């Protein structure tokens, strides 16, 4: 009996969607690289203009900027900061995993997996999260989607942490925000973003806790498991667990900029650094969004864009180095047979 030609087989559907997915993926890559090149061009143009006013080339200007820096002192604050970040980050991840995935998990078991994930994050942050999910699946029989759910929840808390601290900074130093709003109306954009985020979070919690009674099928999807189980107390505790990293980052960046002879105060860093970190989360190579935002927020110092690249590069490479130290233990955890 012949098959009805009007019915599309799974093989035909795959053939139809395959080229479309490849095409959309190519468009996304071209768009992200196009935006990245535009960001770098704008940063270069600003730096070139500033260098020209001093009768220097861009290279001479940047060499002078880095030659005057106190590199020894910079390393003496960056190394402890990177270790501190790793410990706080691992602790927050451990708390969330215990609450939503594996209640008997020990912190010492999370440290090597979280550290080794930094190595994978050099390629892609999402791959690093996948390593955590793989560990939970192999050693604690946690379904992959449920493990990923916890990673997404941690990401949401991370975003809200940045927004909350930025809101505090903007509130305390609103005059500085107005001064920096000559090119982009940050004095309007930032309060608007804060207001929208503040309105969304209660609705988010009410929906996933089942109080709204709508879109129940969406709420029950496995990837939202952590959201269904998380109470306001969990969000608050995770925020408090992660907060030391951001507070430390504001201090470190303020001191580091002074070591590069850039006159930036703690208030500016408190208001702007969390926003810069949000821009860094955009899917652009080399964190180009954050690179451009640095030069917009500090127009008198366009070289801080390059400074931010150095800070980020050192940070991810040093954390990857921590991952290398823990790699033998991580491999044993991932690939040893479950007891």
C-alpha angles and dihedrals in degrees: 000000000000120000117248105259090212091066114084115222121221089250091055091047091052091050090050096047097039097073090041091055091047090048094050090046091052092049090050092050092048091048094049093047091045091053090045092053090047091052092050091047092052092048091048091048093052092047092046092052092050092047092049091055087060094044094250137121119241091255093049090048094051093044090054090048093053095038091060093052123107098235097175093056090043091057091045090061100034097055096053090042092055092049091046091050091051093052095046092044092050092048092052091048091049092052093051094046091050092051098047109019120014117013094187095054115127125218092234088061093053096050098072093043093048091046094050089048087066088065091055090044088067085074100033134344091221090057088056090055088049090061090058091049091049091052092051091048095049101038103029103024092240112160111247096240092051092050090048088050090063091049090053091049090053089051092052091050088049091056093047091048089056092046094048095050092044090051089052091049094047091048094050096040104028091143090062090051090052091050090053093048098083094107102024122026094238090156087067102029098051098050089047092053091047091051094049091048091049091051094046101051098065090048089048092053094043092050097049093042087057099245097122096054096214134117091012093170090057092048092053096055110123094237088064095054094110091048091053092052099040115101124195086262091061092051091049094047093048089049090052091047091054098039097085090064094056094043089051091047092055090052094045095048091048092052094041092054090051088054086057090049094250112143103223124145131220090250093058091049093048091051099040110027096070089051090050090051089052089052089049089060091063112111094252124125117253090012087277093170092060091043091058094042091057091059092045094051094044104034093165090061109042089163090074087083089068089041089058091052090054092048093049095043093051092046096052094041094049091048089049086053089056086051091054090055090053095040098099090052091045092051090050090052094046101042106028115102115263113257 
